[in-house]
Amino acid sequence: MTDISEYLKRRIAEACFARLIGEIVVILGVIGSSIALLFRILGVAILGFSLLFAGLYLSVHYELQRLDYTEDLEKFMHT
């Protein structure tokens, strides 16, 4: 039983780390798109907004995974 709970705890930690990476990508996208809009550089703006949306997708995806693992861990601990 502890193997399953340890596995779920490890997966929760990995999802939190992946979400952090997604948030860093969002920050890079915001910085890149802001600079590009300020200096009117189309290529950098496209790259910045692409990073922004990719980071948002990663953040939401891994947050939902973390919530699923947390729910599974709570169910496992209560049974």
N, C-alpha and C positions, 0 to 999 in steps of 0.2 A: 504494500500500500504506500509506503513512503517513497518508493521509486516513482510512482505516478505523480505524487505531489511534488517531488523534486523536479521531475520532468516539466510539469506545468509551471513551476516557479522559474525554471530556466527559460522556458519559452516566453513567459511574461517579461523577464529581464531583456531578452533579445528583441522583443517587440518594442519595448520602451527605448532601447538603443536605436533601433531602426527608425522609430518616430523622431528621435532627436536628430538623426541624419536628415530626415525629410524636412524638419524645421530649419536646419542649416541651409538646405537647398532653397527653401522659400526665402530666407534672408538674402542669400546670394542673388536670387531672382529679383527681389525687390530693389536691392542696391543697383543691380545691372540695369533694370528697366528705368529706374529713377534717373540714373546718370544719362542713359540713352535719350530719355525724353527731354532732359535738361539741355543736352548738347545737340539734340535732333539727329541722332545716329540711328538709322533704321535697322541696320544689321544687328547691332547690340540690343536694340529694343526687342527685336524678335527673339533673340537668345534669352534675354532677361525674362520676358513673359513666358517663354517655354519652360525655363527653370522654375519660375513661380508656380505655374500650374502643375508641373511634374512634382514639385515638392509638396504642394497641397494634396495631390493624389496620394503620395507616399505617406504623408502624415495621417490622413484619414484612414487609409487602408490598414496601417499598422496599429492605429488606435482602436479600430474595430476588432482587429485580431487580439489585442491585449484585453479588451473587454470580454471577448469570447473565452479566452483562457482563464481570466479571473472568475468568470461565471462558472466555468467547468470546475475550477479548483474549489470554489465555495460549495458547489453541489457535491463534490467528492468528499470534502471535509465533513459535511453534515450527514452523510450516509454511513 
